[in-house]
């Protein structure tokens, strides 16, 4: 588990547009929001990412860069991008399970039509120094924080200069 106010592991990952996204190169006005999602097989992930898409301007106006990451293969991630309404969200693929463990994500083995192994959902809001400000990790596809709660939380954080909590 990565504690708040600590720097995360370096993250370098391929995007479906053929570029490489590097956490070390991110310089948002306020935060970077990393959404780890289960993969194309997950209807709850589709619902969450499409809701992020609907609200992408709200994140941008708050100075938040967003990225969505899965362990899916490149071809599956490209299908996801094509089939889901997520055109403005950088979509990364091929996140190694070993790296997911460093982030404290839960790993599941596939049942039915799921991949052999994949990450369960995780949300990391990182400050400009790439330190964890807020994290939410699930062991199930449901129970994720709502976007309304996330955006409202960010508004409070920015207005009140509220510090990251949970580091002790």
N, C-alpha and C positions, 0 to 999 in steps of 0.2 A: 504494500500500500504506500502510495506517495502522500505525504502529509502536506497540508496547506503551508504556504510560505517557503516551500522547498522547490528547487529547480527540478523540472521533469527530466526524464531521459531524453537524449537528443532524438528527434524524429525526422526521418527523411523517407519520403514515400512517393511512389509514382501516382500521377493523376491520369484519368482516362483521356485527357487531351494530349498526352505524350510528354508532359513536362514533369519535373520533379519538384515536390513541395518540401521545403526544409523549415522546420520550426525556428532554427537559428537565424533565418532570414526574414522572419515575420516582424513587422514593426507597426502594429496597430496603434490607433490613437489611444485606446484603453485596454482592450482585451482580445485574446484569441479564444474562440470557442471550438473545441474539438469534440465532435460527436462520433463516438465509436458505435457502429450499428451492426446488427447480427448478420445481415446480408439480404440478398434479393428474395430469399425464401420467406422473409418475415413481413407479414402484413402490418404489424405494429410499427416496424421501421419505416415502411412506405408512408404510413399515416404521419409519423413524426417528421420525416424529412420533407414531405409535401407541405406540412404546416410551417416548417422553417422557411421553405421557398415562399410561401404566402406572406411571410413576415420578414423576408431578407432585408428590405429597406429599413425596417425598424432596428435591426441589428447594426446595419451600416451607419445609421444616424447616431447610434450610441457609441460609435467607434469600435465596433467588434468585427473582427475577421472570423469567418466561419469555414470549417472544413468537415466533411463526413468521411469516415474511414471504415473499411471492412476488410475481412480476410478473404473475400471473394477473389476469384481469378480475374484477370483483365477482361476476358470475354464476358463473364457474368456481370462484372461491374459496368461494362459498356451497354449490356442489355438493360440493366437497372436504370442507367441514365436515359436510355431511349424510352423505356416503358413508364417510368415515373415522372411526375411533373416536378423536376428539381434542376431546371436549366441553369440557375445562377449559383448553385452550390458546388464548390470544388469537390470532386468525388475521387477518393483515393482507394486503391485496391491492394491486395496481396500483403496485408499487415500480418507479419509472422506471429504465430501463437507464442513463441518464446518472448517476443517483444511485448505482446499483450500482457503476459504475466508480470513483466517489469512495471507496467502501469497499474497493476492490481486488478485487472479485468478478470471476470469469471469466464471460464472456458467451458463450453458444452460439447459433448459428442453428439453427432447427428442421429436423428430418428426420422423415419419415413423418407421424405425427399430433401432433407437437410444435408449440408456438407458433412464430411466426416468429423471435422472439428471447426469451431467458430467462436468468436467472442460474443459475450452477452453485452448489452448496452452499457455505455459509460459516457458521461459528460464531464468535460474538464474545461473550466474557465481559467485561463492563464493570464497573468498580468503582463506588462510590457517586458519584464525581465524573464519571462517564461517560468515564473513561479506559480504553483497552484494557488488559486484564489478560492475556487469553489469546485467541488467534485461531487458527482452522484454516480454511483455504480450499482447496477442491478444484476441479480442472478436469474431474473426471468424477463421475458419480453415486455411485460406490462409493469406499471408502477413508476414510470418515468416522470420527472418534474414537468409540469405544463410550461409551454412557452410563455404564457401570461405570467406565471410565477418567476420564470427566468428573467424576462424583460423588466418586470416590476422590481425584482431583486437588484438588477443592475442599476435601475433608476435610483433606488435607495442608496446603494453603494456609492454612486457618483455624487448624489446630492449631499450625503452626510459624511463623505470621505470615510466610509465604514471599513475597518480593517478585515483582512482575512481571518477566519476563526478556525479552531480545531487543531492547532499546531502542537498543543501540549501533550 
